Amino acid sequence: MKTWTSHAILAVATVATLLLLAGEATAPVLYTAANISTAAHADPTTIEKRSPGDAAAAVPLMDDLLGETGTLALTIRLKDYESAERDLARYSELSARFDRLVVTLDVSGTDIGEFQRNNRQNLASLETLLNDTRRFDDLQRLEIEVRGDDDQHMAVVYEGEALRQKMREGFAAYADREATMTGIAGHYNINATPYKKSIEDFAVIADAADDWQAGTRVDTKSPLDIAVAPGEGRYGDLLTITGTYTGGLPGASIEIYVDSRIAGNVSLDESGNYIYPYRIDRLLAGPHLAYATAGAVYSDIATFRVHPGDTAITLALAEVNRTAFACTGNLTTGGDRPVAGAPVLLRIDETTLVNTETDRNGTYARDIVLPAGEHTVRAEFHPAGYPLNASESPMETTVVRGEDLSPLPFAAAVGAVLGTGWYLRRRYRATEENPAVEPPDIVVEDEAVKTPPQVEIAGLPPREAATILFCAFRTRLGLPETKTPRDCTRLCPAHAGFFERYERIRYAGEIPSEEELHAMEGETLGSDEGAA
């Protein structure tokens, strides 16, 4: 095969390889598990879910969680808030570990998953109880300090009433979970006694709040009355807070409070009446109280109840470009009412969490950049502070194509072709212009016709004189200067005696005699005497 033909084949193979690699350069498929089953591998999509037997790993942690409820409730009842903070931190840490274990074992759809959901609610209830109890203690001390100041005293009493109702509602929800939690505990032979004791301690705390509030109730009839209609509602419903201020001047400002937090202002009309529309928004489900103030005058307390409502969240995926896709959807109540300003969690591939928020129309949108490949996405709503139930969308799947093919591999291929062509053309032209020339015959001159070298060793030390004679003789024989005495012996066996003697002088340290130097000089000069 000719040289240029082999180079052409190599160039074509290189270009073909680069083109094949270019197709996978930006999004290589490193692994695929579809329909594969060997002794060392199984298709993950065909592996059966973990058996319920794996749930045994969660039982010790469930026992610890129920034990922590009893410890935490007791320290709150004893008003040992420093210890309660430590107990709450421990309870939170155990709950987080349990949540991770439930995900790992994939038992969220079992009774252990039900235990997990109730435990989360218990944790939230006890954390709220700790904060409310601490605030209630502050109000008790403050109520004593402001006695005699009707305005301040009334504000403290009203806030205490709001807090009392909140604690009573929290206790009712906590106690309602007893049957479920103890039933699951009995199924796994877990000691539920600490949890039952925590319910008793919770009841004692709520009863103490009732007793204090009963002792501070204000029986004086206020000239400012208040009413809420209707007395109940759900998220998005519009309630009407109305009242009359006897003796109030038209245009006087009335402040409306819900759960001791100001909700808005309204002015008296010509008849001394006021009307304030109140929309249920980010407000916990349960009982709430409202009151009004006109300067230093406080109204009585009106109550209303907010019922929890179901929600529905949708999810749609659309490609933005080769590396990003858009997640859009709507969050609505069961009555198709949009939920505004609500947090939405996008769970990607069950591992990555992305937060977004709905707008005033209950719509959310978020662009997400992901690596090439197939990805799963689910939208979730967790009602933190809303009178709504959690919801999640169906799981959606999208494929990210990845970056466009880089022009670099193609440029490299073109460069390889051009470079190969230039190289082959250059070599071909060089061969034509410079045909091969036969190397000239090397003529080795006979050593006898060479001109004897001129040497002068008179007065030199014997060993140095021998070295000069060796170098001169080696030159006369046409041997390279790099050759050692032993090399010279092998190349010129006719003069082996000369070189062997010099080797002993050079390396063994022998000192030649005058006769030996004279003989070596004669051989170097090519005289008959030296040769003999």
C-alpha positions as CSV (number, residue, x, y, z in Angstrom):
1,M,0.0,0.0,0.0
2,K,1.3,3.4,-0.9
3,T,2.2,5.9,1.8
4,W,-0.4,8.5,0.7
5,T,-3.1,5.9,0.6
6,S,-2.5,4.9,4.3
7,H,-2.5,8.5,5.3
8,A,-5.8,9.1,3.5
9,I,-7.4,6.1,5.3
10,L,-6.2,7.4,8.6
11,A,-7.6,10.9,7.9
12,V,-11.0,9.5,7.0
13,A,-11.1,7.3,10.2
14,T,-10.2,10.4,12.3
15,V,-13.0,12.5,10.8
16,A,-15.5,9.7,11.2
17,T,-14.6,9.2,14.9
18,L,-14.9,13.0,15.6
19,L,-18.3,13.1,13.9
20,L,-19.5,10.2,16.0
21,L,-18.3,11.8,19.2
22,A,-19.8,15.1,18.4
23,G,-23.3,13.7,18.6
24,E,-22.8,12.7,22.2
25,A,-20.4,15.4,23.4
26,T,-23.0,17.7,25.0
27,A,-25.3,15.1,26.5
28,P,-23.6,11.7,26.8
29,V,-25.8,8.7,27.8
30,L,-23.6,7.3,30.6
31,Y,-26.0,4.6,31.8
32,T,-29.4,3.1,31.0
33,A,-31.2,0.6,33.0
34,A,-34.0,-0.3,30.7
35,N,-34.7,-4.0,30.3
36,I,-31.4,-5.0,31.8
37,S,-31.0,-7.8,34.3
38,T,-27.8,-9.5,35.1
39,A,-26.2,-11.1,38.2
40,A,-24.7,-7.7,39.1
41,H,-27.6,-5.5,38.1
42,A,-31.3,-5.2,38.0
43,D,-33.6,-2.7,36.3
44,P,-34.7,-0.3,39.1
45,T,-38.1,0.1,37.5
46,T,-38.7,-3.7,38.0
47,I,-37.5,-3.9,41.6
48,E,-40.4,-4.5,44.0
49,K,-41.1,-1.9,46.7
50,R,-39.6,-2.6,50.1
51,S,-41.7,-4.9,52.1
52,P,-43.5,-3.8,55.2
53,G,-41.0,-5.8,57.2
54,D,-38.5,-3.0,56.6
55,A,-40.7,-0.8,58.8
56,A,-39.3,-2.5,61.9
57,A,-36.4,-0.1,61.6
58,A,-38.7,2.9,62.3
59,V,-40.3,1.4,65.5
60,P,-37.5,2.5,68.0
61,L,-37.7,6.0,66.7
62,M,-41.5,6.1,66.9
63,D,-41.1,5.0,70.6
64,D,-38.6,7.9,71.2
65,L,-41.0,10.4,69.6
66,L,-43.9,9.5,71.8
67,G,-41.6,9.7,74.8
68,E,-40.5,13.2,73.9
69,T,-44.1,14.4,73.8
70,G,-44.5,13.5,77.5
71,T,-41.2,15.1,78.5
72,L,-41.9,18.4,76.6
73,A,-45.5,18.8,77.8
74,L,-44.4,18.3,81.4
75,T,-41.6,20.9,81.2
76,I,-44.1,23.4,79.7
77,R,-46.6,22.7,82.4
78,L,-43.9,23.3,85.1
79,K,-42.9,26.5,83.3
80,D,-39.3,25.4,83.0
81,Y,-38.9,27.1,79.7
82,E,-35.2,26.7,79.4
83,S,-35.5,22.9,79.7
84,A,-38.6,23.0,77.4
85,E,-36.5,24.7,74.7
86,R,-33.9,21.9,74.9
87,D,-36.7,19.2,74.8
88,L,-38.3,20.9,71.8
89,A,-35.0,20.9,69.9
90,R,-34.5,17.2,70.7
91,Y,-38.1,16.5,69.6
92,S,-37.6,18.4,66.3
93,E,-34.3,16.6,65.6
94,L,-35.9,13.2,66.2
95,S,-38.9,14.1,64.0
96,A,-36.5,15.2,61.1
97,R,-34.7,11.8,61.4
98,F,-38.0,10.0,61.3
99,D,-39.1,11.9,58.2
100,R,-36.0,10.9,56.4
101,L,-36.4,7.3,57.4
102,V,-40.0,7.2,56.1
103,V,-38.8,8.5,52.8
104,T,-35.9,5.9,52.7
105,L,-38.2,3.0,53.6
106,D,-40.9,4.3,51.2
107,V,-43.7,3.6,53.8
108,S,-45.5,7.0,53.5
109,G,-48.6,5.2,52.3
110,T,-48.8,2.9,55.4
111,D,-49.8,3.5,59.0
112,I,-46.3,4.6,59.6
113,G,-46.9,7.4,57.2
114,E,-50.0,8.3,59.1
115,F,-48.0,8.3,62.3
116,Q,-45.5,10.7,60.6
117,R,-48.2,13.1,59.6
118,N,-49.8,13.2,63.1
119,N,-46.3,13.5,64.7
120,R,-45.7,16.6,62.6
121,Q,-48.9,18.1,63.9
122,N,-48.1,17.2,67.4
123,L,-44.7,18.9,67.1
124,A,-46.3,22.1,65.8
125,S,-48.9,22.0,68.6
126,L,-46.4,21.6,71.3
127,E,-44.1,24.3,69.8
128,T,-47.1,26.7,69.7
129,L,-48.1,25.7,73.3
130,L,-44.6,26.6,74.5
131,N,-44.8,30.0,72.9
132,D,-48.4,30.7,74.0
133,T,-47.7,29.6,77.6
134,R,-44.7,31.9,77.8
135,R,-46.7,34.8,76.4
136,F,-49.6,34.0,78.8
137,D,-47.2,34.3,81.7
138,D,-46.1,37.7,80.5
139,L,-49.8,38.8,80.2
140,Q,-50.5,37.7,83.8
141,R,-47.6,39.8,85.1
142,L,-48.6,42.7,82.9
143,E,-52.2,42.6,84.0
144,I,-51.1,43.2,87.6
145,E,-48.9,46.1,86.6
146,V,-51.5,47.9,84.6
147,R,-54.4,47.7,87.1
148,G,-55.9,51.1,87.5
149,D,-55.1,52.0,83.9
150,D,-58.4,51.0,82.2
151,D,-57.0,51.3,78.6
152,Q,-54.0,49.2,79.2
153,H,-55.8,46.7,81.3
154,M,-58.5,46.2,78.7
155,A,-55.9,45.6,76.0
156,V,-54.2,43.0,78.2
157,V,-57.5,41.3,79.0
158,Y,-58.5,41.1,75.3
159,E,-55.2,39.7,74.2
160,G,-55.4,37.2,77.0
161,E,-58.8,36.1,75.8
162,A,-57.5,35.6,72.3
163,L,-54.6,33.6,73.6
164,R,-56.9,31.5,75.8
165,Q,-59.2,30.6,72.9
166,K,-56.2,29.7,70.8
167,M,-54.8,27.4,73.5
168,R,-58.2,25.8,74.0
169,E,-58.5,25.1,70.3
170,G,-54.9,23.8,70.1
171,F,-55.7,21.4,73.0
172,A,-58.8,20.1,71.2
173,A,-56.8,19.3,68.0
174,Y,-54.0,17.7,70.0
175,A,-56.5,15.5,71.9
176,D,-58.3,14.5,68.7
177,R,-55.2,12.7,67.5
178,E,-55.0,10.4,70.6
179,A,-57.0,7.6,69.1
180,T,-55.0,7.4,65.9
181,M,-51.6,7.7,67.6
182,T,-52.3,5.2,70.3
183,G,-53.8,2.7,67.8
184,I,-50.7,2.8,65.7
185,A,-48.5,2.5,68.8
186,G,-50.5,-0.6,69.9
187,H,-50.0,-2.2,66.5
188,Y,-46.2,-2.0,66.9
189,N,-46.1,-2.6,70.7
190,I,-44.9,0.9,71.4
191,N,-45.5,2.4,74.9
192,A,-48.0,5.2,74.4
193,T,-48.2,6.2,78.1
194,P,-46.0,9.3,77.8
195,Y,-48.2,10.6,74.9
196,K,-51.3,10.1,77.0
197,K,-49.7,11.9,79.9
198,S,-48.8,14.8,77.5
199,I,-52.5,15.2,76.7
200,E,-53.3,15.5,80.4
201,D,-50.6,18.1,80.9
202,F,-51.9,20.1,77.9
203,A,-55.4,20.0,79.4
204,V,-54.0,21.4,82.7
205,I,-52.3,24.3,80.9
206,A,-55.5,25.2,78.9
207,D,-57.6,25.0,82.1
208,A,-55.3,27.3,83.9
209,A,-55.7,29.9,81.1
210,D,-59.5,29.6,81.4
211,D,-59.4,30.2,85.2
212,W,-57.2,33.3,84.9
213,Q,-59.3,34.8,82.1
214,A,-62.5,34.2,84.1
215,G,-61.0,36.1,87.0
216,T,-60.1,39.1,84.9
217,R,-63.3,39.4,82.9
218,V,-64.7,42.9,82.6
219,D,-68.4,43.1,83.3
220,T,-68.9,46.8,82.6
221,K,-71.1,47.5,79.6
222,S,-69.1,49.3,76.8
223,P,-70.7,52.0,74.8
224,L,-68.9,50.5,71.8
225,D,-70.5,47.3,70.6
226,I,-69.3,44.8,67.9
227,A,-70.7,41.9,65.9
228,V,-69.4,39.6,63.2
229,A,-71.7,38.2,60.6
230,P,-71.7,35.5,59.5
231,G,-70.1,33.9,62.5
232,E,-68.2,31.4,60.5
233,G,-66.5,31.1,57.1
234,R,-63.7,29.6,55.0
235,Y,-60.7,31.0,53.2
236,G,-61.7,33.9,50.9
237,D,-65.1,34.4,52.5
238,L,-66.0,38.0,53.4
239,L,-67.2,38.7,56.9
240,T,-68.8,41.9,58.0
241,I,-67.7,43.4,61.3
242,T,-70.3,46.0,62.4
243,G,-71.1,48.0,65.5
244,T,-72.4,51.2,67.1
245,Y,-70.6,53.7,69.2
246,T,-73.1,55.4,71.5
247,G,-72.1,59.0,72.0
248,G,-69.5,58.8,69.3
249,L,-69.1,61.7,66.9
250,P,-69.5,61.1,63.1
251,G,-66.2,60.6,61.4
252,A,-64.5,59.3,64.6
253,S,-61.9,56.6,63.8
254,I,-62.6,53.0,64.9
255,E,-59.8,50.5,64.9
256,I,-60.7,46.8,64.3
257,Y,-58.6,44.1,65.9
258,V,-58.6,40.4,65.1
259,D,-56.8,38.1,67.6
260,S,-55.2,41.2,69.2
261,R,-53.7,42.3,65.8
262,I,-55.0,45.4,64.1
263,A,-57.0,44.5,60.9
264,G,-57.9,47.9,59.7
265,N,-59.6,51.3,60.4
266,V,-63.1,52.6,59.7
267,S,-65.0,55.8,60.5
268,L,-68.3,56.3,62.2
269,D,-71.2,57.4,60.0
270,E,-73.8,60.0,60.8
271,S,-75.7,57.5,63.0
272,G,-72.7,56.4,65.0
273,N,-72.4,53.1,63.2
274,Y,-69.4,51.5,61.5
275,I,-69.0,48.7,59.0
276,Y,-65.8,46.9,58.2
277,P,-65.5,44.2,55.6
278,Y,-63.0,41.5,56.7
279,R,-61.8,38.8,54.3
280,I,-60.5,35.6,55.6
281,D,-57.0,35.2,54.3
282,R,-53.9,33.9,56.1
283,L,-55.7,32.9,59.3
284,L,-55.5,29.5,61.1
285,A,-58.5,27.3,61.1
286,G,-60.4,27.5,64.4
287,P,-62.0,30.1,66.7
288,H,-61.0,33.8,66.5
289,L,-62.0,36.9,68.3
290,A,-62.5,40.5,67.2
291,Y,-62.9,43.7,69.1
292,A,-62.9,47.4,68.3
293,T,-61.5,50.5,69.9
294,A,-62.3,54.2,69.8
295,G,-59.5,55.9,71.4
296,A,-59.5,54.7,75.1
297,V,-62.9,52.9,74.7
298,Y,-62.9,49.2,74.0
299,S,-65.8,47.2,72.7
300,D,-66.9,43.8,73.9
301,I,-65.5,40.7,72.2
302,A,-67.1,39.0,69.2
303,T,-66.1,35.6,68.1
304,F,-66.1,33.8,64.8
305,R,-64.8,30.5,63.5
306,V,-62.8,29.6,60.4
307,H,-63.2,26.2,58.9
308,P,-60.5,24.4,57.0
309,G,-60.9,23.9,53.3
310,D,-59.5,21.6,50.7
311,T,-57.1,22.8,47.9
312,A,-56.1,21.7,44.4
313,I,-52.9,22.5,42.7
314,T,-52.1,22.0,39.0
315,L,-48.8,21.7,37.2
316,A,-47.9,22.2,33.5
317,L,-44.4,21.9,32.0
318,A,-43.2,23.7,28.9
319,E,-39.8,23.9,27.3
320,V,-38.1,27.4,27.5
321,N,-35.0,26.4,25.7
322,R,-32.7,23.3,25.4
323,T,-31.6,23.5,29.0
324,A,-34.6,25.0,30.8
325,F,-38.3,24.4,31.2
326,A,-41.2,26.4,32.8
327,C,-43.4,25.2,35.6
328,T,-46.8,26.9,35.8
329,G,-50.0,26.1,37.5
330,N,-52.8,27.3,39.7
331,L,-53.6,26.9,43.4
332,T,-57.3,27.0,44.2
333,T,-59.7,26.0,47.0
334,G,-62.4,23.4,46.7
335,G,-64.7,26.1,45.4
336,D,-62.3,27.2,42.7
337,R,-61.2,30.3,44.6
338,P,-57.6,31.3,43.9
339,V,-55.2,31.2,46.8
340,A,-53.0,34.3,46.6
341,G,-49.5,34.8,48.0
342,A,-49.2,31.1,48.9
343,P,-45.9,29.2,49.0
344,V,-45.6,26.5,46.4
345,L,-42.9,23.8,46.5
346,L,-41.6,22.2,43.3
347,R,-40.1,18.8,44.0
348,I,-37.7,17.8,41.2
349,D,-36.6,14.1,40.9
350,E,-37.7,13.6,44.5
351,T,-34.5,15.3,45.7
352,T,-34.3,18.9,44.7
353,L,-36.7,21.5,46.1
354,V,-37.5,24.8,44.5
355,N,-39.7,27.4,46.1
356,T,-42.1,29.8,44.4
357,E,-45.3,31.7,45.2
358,T,-48.7,32.3,43.7
359,D,-49.7,35.7,42.5
360,R,-53.0,37.5,43.3
361,N,-54.8,35.2,40.8
362,G,-53.5,32.0,42.5
363,T,-51.1,31.4,39.6
364,Y,-47.4,30.5,39.9
365,A,-44.6,30.3,37.4
366,R,-41.0,29.3,37.7
367,D,-38.3,28.6,35.1
368,I,-35.9,25.9,36.1
369,V,-32.5,24.9,34.5
370,L,-31.5,21.3,34.7
371,P,-28.9,19.0,33.1
372,A,-29.9,17.0,30.0
373,G,-32.0,13.9,30.6
374,E,-35.4,12.9,31.9
375,H,-36.7,14.6,35.1
376,T,-39.8,14.3,37.2
377,V,-41.6,17.3,38.8
378,R,-44.4,17.6,41.3
379,A,-46.0,20.8,42.8
380,E,-46.9,20.8,46.5
381,F,-48.7,23.2,48.7
382,H,-48.1,23.2,52.5
383,P,-50.6,25.5,54.3
384,A,-48.3,27.3,56.7
385,G,-50.7,29.7,58.5
386,Y,-53.6,29.2,56.0
387,P,-57.0,27.6,56.9
388,L,-56.4,25.2,54.1
389,N,-55.4,21.6,53.7
390,A,-52.3,20.5,51.9
391,S,-52.4,19.3,48.3
392,E,-50.0,18.2,45.6
393,S,-50.2,17.8,41.8
394,P,-49.7,14.6,39.8
395,M,-46.1,13.8,39.0
396,E,-45.1,15.2,35.6
397,T,-42.2,14.1,33.4
398,T,-40.1,16.3,31.1
399,V,-37.0,15.7,29.0
400,V,-34.3,18.3,28.9
401,R,-32.4,18.1,25.6
402,G,-29.2,19.9,26.7
403,E,-27.0,22.3,25.0
404,D,-26.8,22.6,21.2
405,L,-24.0,20.6,19.6
406,S,-20.8,22.4,20.0
407,P,-19.1,23.5,16.7
408,L,-15.8,22.6,18.1
409,P,-15.8,18.9,17.0
410,F,-16.8,19.9,13.5
411,A,-14.1,22.5,13.3
412,A,-11.6,20.0,14.5
413,A,-12.8,17.5,11.9
414,V,-12.4,20.1,9.1
415,G,-9.0,21.1,10.4
416,A,-7.9,17.5,10.5
417,V,-9.0,17.0,6.8
418,L,-7.3,20.2,5.7
419,G,-4.2,19.5,7.6
420,T,-3.9,16.0,6.3
421,G,-4.5,17.1,2.7
422,W,-1.8,19.8,3.1
423,Y,0.7,17.3,4.6
424,L,0.1,14.7,1.9
425,R,0.4,17.3,-0.9
426,R,3.6,18.7,0.6
427,R,5.2,15.3,0.8
428,Y,4.1,14.4,-2.7
429,R,5.6,17.6,-4.2
430,A,8.8,17.1,-2.2
431,T,9.2,13.6,-3.6
432,E,8.9,14.9,-7.1
433,E,11.3,17.8,-6.6
434,N,13.9,15.8,-4.7
435,P,14.3,12.3,-6.1
436,A,16.1,9.8,-3.9
437,V,19.9,10.0,-4.4
438,E,22.0,6.9,-3.9
439,P,24.4,7.4,-1.0
440,P,28.1,7.6,-2.2
441,D,30.3,4.7,-1.5
442,I,32.4,5.1,1.5
443,V,36.0,4.6,0.7
444,V,38.1,3.5,3.6
445,E,41.7,4.5,3.2
446,D,44.3,1.9,4.0
447,E,46.0,2.7,7.2
448,A,49.4,2.3,5.5
449,V,48.9,5.3,3.2
450,K,47.9,7.7,6.0
451,T,50.4,10.3,7.0
452,P,51.9,9.3,10.4
453,P,50.9,11.8,13.1
454,Q,53.5,14.0,14.7
455,V,54.0,13.3,18.4
456,E,56.4,14.7,20.9
457,I,56.8,13.0,24.3
458,A,60.2,14.0,25.3
459,G,60.3,15.2,28.9
460,L,56.7,14.1,29.7
461,P,55.8,11.8,32.6
462,P,55.6,8.2,31.5
463,R,51.8,7.8,31.9
464,E,51.0,11.1,30.2
465,A,53.3,10.2,27.4
466,A,51.5,6.9,27.0
467,T,48.2,8.7,26.8
468,I,49.5,11.0,24.0
469,L,50.7,8.0,22.1
470,F,47.4,6.2,22.4
471,C,45.4,9.2,21.2
472,A,47.8,9.7,18.2
473,F,47.7,6.0,17.3
474,R,43.8,5.9,17.5
475,T,43.7,9.0,15.2
476,R,46.1,7.4,12.7
477,L,43.9,4.3,12.6
478,G,40.8,6.5,11.9
479,L,38.9,5.4,15.1
480,P,36.5,7.9,16.8
481,E,37.7,9.7,19.8
482,T,35.0,8.1,21.9
483,K,36.5,4.6,21.6
484,T,38.2,3.2,24.6
485,P,41.3,1.0,24.6
486,R,39.1,-2.1,24.8
487,D,37.0,-0.9,21.9
488,C,40.2,-0.3,19.9
489,T,41.4,-3.8,20.7
490,R,38.2,-5.3,19.3
491,L,38.2,-3.1,16.2
492,C,42.0,-3.5,15.4
493,P,43.1,-6.9,16.7
494,A,46.4,-6.5,14.8
495,H,47.4,-3.9,17.4
496,A,45.9,-5.6,20.4
497,G,49.2,-5.6,22.3
498,F,49.5,-1.8,22.1
499,F,45.9,-1.2,23.4
500,E,46.0,-3.9,26.1
501,R,49.3,-2.4,27.5
502,Y,47.8,1.1,27.4
503,E,44.6,-0.2,29.2
504,R,46.8,-1.4,32.1
505,I,48.7,1.9,32.2
506,R,45.4,3.9,32.1
507,Y,43.2,2.0,34.4
508,A,45.5,-0.2,36.5
509,G,47.9,2.7,37.2
510,E,51.0,0.9,35.9
511,I,54.0,3.1,34.9
512,P,55.5,2.2,31.5
513,S,59.3,1.8,31.1
514,E,61.4,3.8,28.6
515,E,61.6,0.7,26.5
516,E,57.8,0.3,26.4
517,L,57.3,3.9,25.5
518,H,59.9,3.6,22.8
519,A,58.1,0.6,21.4
520,M,54.7,2.3,21.6
521,E,56.0,5.4,19.9
522,G,57.4,3.3,17.1
523,E,54.1,1.5,16.5
524,T,52.3,4.8,16.6
525,L,54.6,6.2,13.9
526,G,54.3,3.0,11.9
527,S,58.0,2.2,12.0
528,D,59.2,-1.4,11.5
529,E,60.7,-1.4,14.9
530,G,57.5,-0.5,16.6
531,A,55.5,-3.0,14.6
532,A,57.8,-5.7,15.5
